[in-house]
Amino acid sequence: MFSLQQLFGKGDKFQALLEASAEEAHESVRLVIEVIKSPQDTRKLDELVLARRKEKKISEQISEQLVKTIVTSLEREDIEALARRLYKIPKSAEKLAERFLLAGKHVEGVDFSEQADMMEKATEAVLLMVKQLHAMEDLERIKGLNDKLQYVEGEADEVMNDLLRDLYSGKHDALRAMVLRDIYELIEKVVDRCRDVGNVVMYIVLKNS
């Protein structure tokens, strides 16, 4: 089996940038959860915007380095694909936070703790998978993380169906139901973005195994 350790040299700049990108993605989800818990604290949204800007800058650095670098640790299209998927996580998180704050009274009294837990688990798995890509001592470790990520995404789909079933029951005000559906779908999108990153990481691992 060809080890990814042979691909990633010590201090590999692309791995360092990808890990930094995953860190910002993780931070953005942490911040959006804080916004949901304390919507009155608008500073969290400012921090979330900053996290996305950092992520965008990292993505631009990766693109610049790909132009300057002749030999890369991984295939260029794989690095680009992973960076692109990572960037979509904070972008989706920021949109969720903005929409949640706009929803105002329509989300009062709604318990989002289960969805928040799923987003947190998904982004933690993403961060660990990207870091594990560097020190690939145990290929099964990253497969296990991806299985966990896929499980969380499946759980999110089931929760979404239950929530929609409740919204369509007719017991909710029409506007409130519409607003909540929008929020639920944006939460699901954050989890889906994490799943997409996991799929790319697994593709890279399997292709280089």
Residue frames as qw, qx, qy, qz and C-alpha x, y, z in Angstrom:
[[0.000, 0.888, 0.460, 0.000, 0.00, 0.00, 0.00],
 [0.400, 0.431, -0.026, 0.809, 1.34, 3.43, -0.95],
 [0.346, -0.590, -0.515, 0.516, 1.36, 5.65, 2.15],
 [0.117, 0.924, 0.238, 0.275, 0.12, 9.23, 2.06],
 [0.527, -0.766, 0.118, 0.349, 3.04, 10.02, 4.34],
 [0.611, -0.024, 0.440, 0.657, 5.20, 9.71, 1.23],
 [0.239, 0.712, 0.442, 0.490, 3.05, 12.33, -0.46],
 [0.231, -0.944, -0.084, -0.218, 3.04, 14.85, 2.35],
 [0.602, 0.281, -0.404, 0.629, 6.51, 16.02, 3.20],
 [0.418, -0.517, -0.474, 0.577, 7.32, 17.56, 6.54],
 [0.062, -0.535, -0.100, 0.836, 5.87, 21.07, 6.68],
 [0.250, 0.360, 0.711, 0.550, 3.94, 20.65, 3.43],
 [0.073, 0.102, 0.078, -0.989, 2.45, 24.05, 2.66],
 [0.465, -0.192, -0.529, -0.684, -0.74, 22.72, 1.09],
 [0.539, -0.361, -0.751, 0.122, -1.49, 20.48, 4.04],
 [0.236, -0.248, -0.427, 0.837, -0.89, 23.42, 6.40],
 [0.240, 0.009, -0.169, -0.956, -3.29, 25.60, 4.39],
 [0.543, -0.252, -0.678, -0.427, -5.92, 22.88, 4.19],
 [0.462, -0.350, -0.704, 0.411, -5.72, 22.34, 7.95],
 [0.048, -0.180, -0.218, 0.958, -6.06, 26.09, 8.51],
 [0.391, -0.113, -0.438, -0.802, -9.10, 26.06, 6.24],
 [0.563, -0.329, -0.753, -0.090, -10.65, 23.19, 8.19],
 [0.310, -0.267, -0.552, 0.726, -9.98, 25.08, 11.45],
 [0.168, 0.082, -0.012, -0.982, -11.86, 28.13, 10.16],
 [0.514, -0.205, -0.632, -0.543, -14.73, 25.93, 8.96],
 [0.507, -0.329, -0.747, 0.279, -14.90, 24.39, 12.43],
 [0.152, -0.225, -0.348, 0.897, -14.82, 27.82, 14.05],
 [0.288, -0.080, -0.306, -0.904, -17.59, 29.13, 11.80],
 [0.574, -0.340, -0.687, -0.287, -19.93, 26.33, 12.85],
 [0.421, -0.315, -0.617, 0.585, -19.08, 26.91, 16.50],
 [0.004, -0.123, -0.105, 0.987, -19.98, 30.56, 16.07],
 [0.427, -0.203, -0.479, -0.739, -23.27, 29.91, 14.29],
 [0.549, -0.385, -0.737, 0.084, -24.25, 27.62, 17.16],
 [0.270, -0.279, -0.416, 0.822, -23.44, 30.49, 19.54],
 [0.207, -0.053, -0.223, -0.951, -25.66, 32.79, 17.44],
 [0.538, -0.323, -0.664, -0.406, -28.52, 30.30, 17.72],
 [0.519, -0.382, -0.652, 0.399, -28.03, 30.04, 21.49],
 [0.221, -0.633, -0.273, 0.690, -27.67, 33.81, 22.04],
 [0.410, 0.615, 0.473, 0.479, -29.18, 35.72, 19.09],
 [0.144, -0.977, -0.154, 0.040, -29.01, 38.97, 21.05],
 [0.514, -0.617, 0.350, 0.483, -25.19, 38.84, 20.95],
 [0.646, 0.757, 0.050, -0.087, -24.61, 40.31, 17.48],
 [0.121, -0.783, 0.587, 0.167, -20.83, 40.21, 18.00],
 [0.671, -0.087, 0.731, 0.086, -20.93, 36.51, 17.16],
 [0.673, 0.664, 0.324, 0.018, -22.18, 37.32, 13.67],
 [0.166, 0.929, -0.322, -0.070, -19.29, 39.76, 13.21],
 [0.422, -0.519, 0.738, 0.088, -16.88, 37.02, 14.26],
 [0.743, 0.264, 0.615, 0.017, -18.56, 34.62, 11.86],
 [0.517, 0.855, 0.028, -0.038, -18.13, 37.05, 8.98],
 [0.086, -0.822, 0.559, 0.063, -14.46, 37.37, 9.92],
 [0.644, -0.202, 0.736, 0.048, -14.07, 33.58, 9.95],
 [0.735, 0.544, 0.404, 0.034, -15.49, 33.36, 6.43],
 [0.296, 0.928, -0.223, -0.032, -13.14, 36.09, 5.24],
 [0.358, -0.616, 0.698, 0.069, -10.21, 34.19, 6.70],
 [0.740, 0.135, 0.658, 0.033, -11.42, 31.06, 4.95],
 [0.601, 0.784, 0.153, -0.016, -11.67, 32.95, 1.66],
 [0.036, 0.884, -0.461, -0.061, -8.14, 34.29, 2.08],
 [0.555, -0.344, 0.754, 0.071, -6.82, 30.77, 2.73],
 [0.744, 0.445, 0.498, 0.008, -8.62, 29.52, -0.37],
 [0.411, 0.905, -0.108, -0.025, -6.99, 32.30, -2.40],
 [0.252, -0.728, 0.634, 0.070, -3.58, 31.40, -0.96],
 [0.721, -0.009, 0.690, 0.066, -4.06, 27.80, -2.04],
 [0.658, 0.704, 0.267, 0.028, -4.90, 28.93, -5.57],
 [0.136, 0.930, -0.339, -0.032, -1.84, 31.20, -5.66],
 [0.455, -0.531, 0.712, 0.063, 0.46, 28.45, -4.41],
 [0.788, 0.260, 0.557, 0.036, -0.89, 26.03, -7.00],
 [0.528, 0.849, -0.003, 0.030, 0.12, 28.49, -9.72],
 [0.025, -0.863, 0.500, -0.062, 3.61, 28.96, -8.25],
 [0.571, -0.396, 0.717, -0.059, 4.33, 25.33, -7.38],
 [0.449, 0.395, -0.685, -0.417, 5.51, 22.90, -10.03],
 [0.475, -0.043, -0.879, 0.024, 5.30, 19.70, -7.97],
 [0.530, -0.431, 0.162, -0.713, 2.43, 19.30, -5.50],
 [0.264, -0.237, 0.876, -0.327, 1.94, 16.72, -2.77],
 [0.507, 0.381, 0.751, -0.185, -1.43, 15.73, -4.19],
 [0.317, 0.411, 0.602, 0.606, -2.95, 16.18, -7.61],
 [0.017, 0.038, -0.031, 0.999, -3.88, 19.80, -8.20],
 [0.457, -0.330, -0.457, -0.688, -7.54, 19.10, -8.87],
 [0.618, -0.409, -0.657, 0.138, -7.80, 17.22, -5.56],
 [0.327, -0.214, -0.349, 0.852, -6.32, 20.13, -3.61],
 [0.176, -0.119, -0.206, -0.955, -8.63, 22.54, -5.39],
 [0.541, -0.373, -0.634, -0.407, -11.68, 20.33, -4.80],
 [0.550, -0.405, -0.611, 0.401, -10.97, 19.99, -1.07],
 [0.187, -0.141, -0.178, 0.956, -10.31, 23.72, -0.64],
 [0.290, -0.219, -0.393, -0.845, -13.50, 24.57, -2.53],
 [0.586, -0.443, -0.654, -0.177, -15.63, 22.24, -0.38],
 [0.470, -0.324, -0.504, 0.648, -14.09, 23.54, 2.84],
 [0.035, 0.033, 0.015, 0.999, -14.86, 27.14, 1.86],
 [0.403, -0.371, -0.542, -0.637, -18.55, 26.31, 1.44],
 [0.493, -0.430, -0.705, 0.274, -18.93, 25.40, 5.12],
 [0.197, -0.384, -0.324, 0.842, -18.38, 28.91, 6.60],
 [0.160, -0.057, -0.384, -0.907, -20.27, 30.41, 3.69],
 [0.474, -0.405, -0.702, -0.343, -23.31, 28.27, 4.54],
 [0.444, -0.426, -0.602, 0.509, -22.86, 28.92, 8.27],
 [0.084, -0.171, -0.075, 0.979, -22.85, 32.68, 7.75],
 [0.338, -0.209, -0.509, -0.763, -26.02, 32.52, 5.66],
 [0.512, -0.437, -0.739, 0.016, -27.69, 30.42, 8.37],
 [0.334, -0.364, -0.443, 0.748, -26.75, 32.94, 11.07],
 [0.077, 0.032, -0.161, -0.983, -28.01, 35.89, 9.03],
 [0.453, -0.293, -0.622, -0.568, -31.32, 34.18, 8.29],
 [0.492, -0.409, -0.716, 0.280, -31.72, 33.10, 11.91],
 [0.188, -0.294, -0.301, 0.887, -31.28, 36.67, 13.16],
 [0.242, -0.063, -0.351, -0.902, -33.75, 37.96, 10.57],
 [0.419, -0.345, -0.811, -0.219, -36.31, 35.37, 11.73],
 [0.194, -0.388, 0.297, -0.851, -36.62, 37.16, 15.08],
 [0.558, -0.151, 0.494, -0.650, -39.73, 36.18, 17.05],
 [0.842, 0.200, -0.275, -0.418, -40.60, 33.39, 14.62],
 [0.681, 0.218, -0.672, 0.189, -37.87, 31.17, 16.11],
 [0.259, -0.465, 0.524, -0.665, -38.58, 32.03, 19.74],
 [0.750, -0.188, 0.438, -0.459, -39.19, 28.98, 21.88],
 [0.907, 0.339, -0.222, -0.117, -37.85, 26.54, 19.25],
 [0.686, -0.548, 0.461, 0.134, -35.27, 24.03, 20.47],
 [0.657, 0.678, -0.321, -0.073, -32.41, 23.77, 17.97],
 [0.453, -0.649, 0.609, -0.042, -30.10, 21.84, 20.30],
 [0.855, 0.071, 0.508, 0.070, -30.38, 18.57, 18.35],
 [0.659, 0.721, 0.092, 0.195, -29.51, 20.23, 15.04],
 [0.043, -0.912, 0.389, -0.124, -26.70, 22.20, 16.70],
 [0.690, -0.425, 0.586, 0.020, -25.24, 18.95, 18.04],
 [0.840, 0.355, 0.377, 0.164, -25.29, 17.43, 14.56],
 [0.406, 0.886, -0.111, 0.193, -23.54, 20.43, 13.03],
 [0.318, -0.799, 0.502, -0.094, -20.91, 20.31, 15.75],
 [0.807, -0.167, 0.561, 0.079, -20.27, 16.57, 15.29],
 [0.757, 0.588, 0.234, 0.163, -20.06, 16.97, 11.51],
 [0.265, 0.909, -0.243, 0.208, -17.55, 19.80, 11.56],
 [0.524, -0.648, 0.551, -0.043, -15.43, 18.06, 14.22],
 [0.866, 0.098, 0.470, 0.140, -15.24, 14.99, 11.98],
 [0.579, 0.791, 0.042, 0.196, -14.22, 17.19, 9.05],
 [0.092, -0.899, 0.406, -0.134, -11.41, 18.83, 11.03],
 [0.680, -0.414, 0.605, 0.016, -10.07, 15.48, 12.22],
 [0.848, 0.375, 0.353, 0.127, -10.25, 13.98, 8.73],
 [0.431, 0.870, -0.134, 0.198, -8.25, 16.81, 7.18],
 [0.284, -0.781, 0.541, -0.130, -5.65, 16.61, 9.95],
 [0.819, -0.159, 0.551, 0.002, -5.48, 12.84, 9.63],
 [0.759, 0.647, 0.049, 0.045, -4.74, 13.24, 5.95],
 [0.154, 0.853, -0.474, 0.154, -1.29, 14.48, 6.93],
 [0.186, -0.454, 0.842, -0.224, -0.28, 11.77, 9.42],
 [0.844, 0.079, -0.245, -0.471, -1.82, 8.76, 7.76],
 [0.086, -0.401, 0.889, -0.204, -0.60, 6.13, 10.19],
 [0.303, 0.211, 0.903, -0.220, -3.96, 4.34, 10.29],
 [0.163, -0.091, -0.578, -0.794, -6.07, 4.34, 7.17],
 [0.296, -0.483, -0.821, -0.066, -8.97, 2.84, 9.11],
 [0.178, -0.449, -0.421, 0.768, -9.02, 5.90, 11.34],
 [0.152, 0.237, -0.204, -0.937, -10.05, 8.22, 8.53],
 [0.334, -0.206, -0.794, -0.465, -12.55, 5.68, 7.22],
 [0.285, -0.469, -0.766, 0.334, -14.08, 5.54, 10.69],
 [0.026, -0.408, -0.187, 0.893, -14.36, 9.33, 10.81],
 [0.259, 0.059, -0.510, -0.818, -16.04, 9.34, 7.42],
 [0.331, -0.345, -0.869, -0.130, -18.49, 6.66, 8.57],
 [0.179, -0.497, -0.566, 0.633, -19.32, 8.86, 11.55],
 [0.086, 0.299, -0.139, -0.940, -19.83, 11.83, 9.27],
 [0.313, -0.108, -0.727, -0.602, -22.12, 9.87, 6.96],
 [0.292, -0.431, -0.832, 0.193, -24.10, 8.65, 9.98],
 [0.059, -0.461, -0.329, 0.822, -24.58, 12.20, 11.26],
 [0.207, 0.160, -0.401, -0.878, -25.74, 13.30, 7.81],
 [0.336, -0.256, -0.852, -0.309, -28.24, 10.44, 7.72],
 [0.223, -0.488, -0.683, 0.496, -29.51, 11.41, 11.18],
 [0.038, 0.339, 0.020, -0.940, -29.89, 15.00, 10.00],
 [0.289, -0.064, -0.651, -0.699, -32.08, 13.83, 7.11],
 [0.347, -0.411, -0.843, 0.019, -34.31, 11.88, 9.49],
 [0.158, -0.483, -0.449, 0.735, -34.64, 14.83, 11.86],
 [0.114, 0.178, -0.282, -0.936, -35.44, 17.08, 8.91],
 [0.327, -0.247, -0.781, -0.471, -38.27, 14.77, 7.83],
 [0.313, -0.507, -0.733, 0.327, -39.71, 14.75, 11.35],
 [0.095, -0.414, -0.179, 0.887, -39.54, 18.54, 11.54],
 [0.206, 0.038, -0.492, -0.845, -41.20, 18.98, 8.16],
 [0.317, -0.379, -0.854, -0.164, -43.93, 16.54, 9.15],
 [0.222, -0.549, -0.555, 0.584, -44.63, 18.72, 12.19],
 [0.006, 0.319, -0.107, -0.942, -44.60, 21.92, 10.11],
 [0.278, -0.055, -0.655, -0.700, -47.03, 20.46, 7.59],
 [0.102, -0.330, -0.903, 0.256, -49.43, 19.33, 10.30],
 [0.111, -0.653, -0.461, -0.590, -51.35, 22.61, 10.06],
 [0.519, -0.711, -0.418, 0.222, -50.93, 23.56, 13.71],
 [0.461, -0.341, 0.018, 0.819, -48.41, 26.32, 12.97],
 [0.233, 0.838, 0.081, -0.487, -48.90, 29.84, 11.71],
 [0.800, 0.555, 0.166, 0.160, -48.15, 29.87, 7.96],
 [0.252, 0.887, -0.305, 0.237, -45.40, 32.52, 8.17],
 [0.506, -0.635, 0.566, -0.144, -43.75, 30.85, 11.15],
 [0.904, 0.072, 0.419, 0.044, -43.82, 27.50, 9.36],
 [0.667, 0.716, -0.009, 0.208, -42.19, 29.04, 6.29],
 [0.027, -0.869, 0.435, -0.236, -39.47, 30.73, 8.34],
 [0.687, -0.444, 0.566, -0.105, -38.71, 27.58, 10.33],
 [0.910, 0.309, 0.257, 0.102, -38.53, 25.47, 7.19],
 [0.446, 0.834, -0.220, 0.239, -35.97, 27.91, 5.78],
 [0.297, -0.744, 0.553, -0.231, -33.86, 27.66, 8.96],
 [0.859, -0.157, 0.481, -0.075, -34.09, 23.88, 9.04],
 [0.835, 0.521, 0.102, 0.146, -32.98, 23.59, 5.43],
 [0.240, 0.856, -0.371, 0.267, -30.00, 25.88, 6.02],
 [0.564, -0.562, 0.579, -0.176, -28.93, 23.79, 9.03],
 [0.916, 0.138, 0.375, 0.023, -29.18, 20.67, 6.89],
 [0.617, 0.759, -0.117, 0.170, -27.06, 22.37, 4.23],
 [0.152, -0.805, 0.544, -0.180, -24.24, 22.99, 6.73],
 [0.747, -0.249, 0.612, -0.074, -24.20, 19.28, 7.56],
 [0.839, 0.490, 0.230, 0.049, -24.32, 18.42, 3.85],
 [0.320, 0.877, -0.336, 0.129, -21.31, 20.66, 3.19],
 [0.422, -0.602, 0.667, -0.122, -19.37, 18.76, 5.84],
 [0.859, 0.111, 0.497, -0.042, -20.38, 15.47, 4.22],
 [0.665, 0.744, -0.037, 0.049, -19.10, 16.77, 0.87],
 [0.001, -0.811, 0.572, -0.121, -15.69, 17.47, 2.41],
 [0.667, -0.305, 0.667, -0.128, -15.62, 13.97, 3.85],
 [0.860, 0.421, 0.285, -0.036, -16.36, 12.51, 0.43],
 [0.462, 0.830, -0.294, 0.108, -13.45, 14.40, -1.14],
 [0.283, -0.671, 0.666, -0.161, -11.04, 13.34, 1.60],
 [0.800, -0.048, 0.590, -0.099, -12.07, 9.70, 1.19],
 [0.763, 0.644, 0.056, -0.001, -11.65, 9.97, -2.58],
 [0.194, 0.836, -0.496, 0.134, -8.11, 11.30, -2.10],
 [0.515, -0.475, 0.690, -0.182, -7.25, 8.60, 0.42],
 [0.857, 0.172, 0.478, -0.086, -8.59, 5.73, -1.68],
 [0.655, 0.750, -0.090, 0.022, -6.97, 7.04, -4.85],
 [0.209, 0.763, -0.562, 0.242, -3.56, 7.19, -3.16],
 [0.743, -0.403, 0.479, -0.238, -3.80, 3.93, -1.18]]
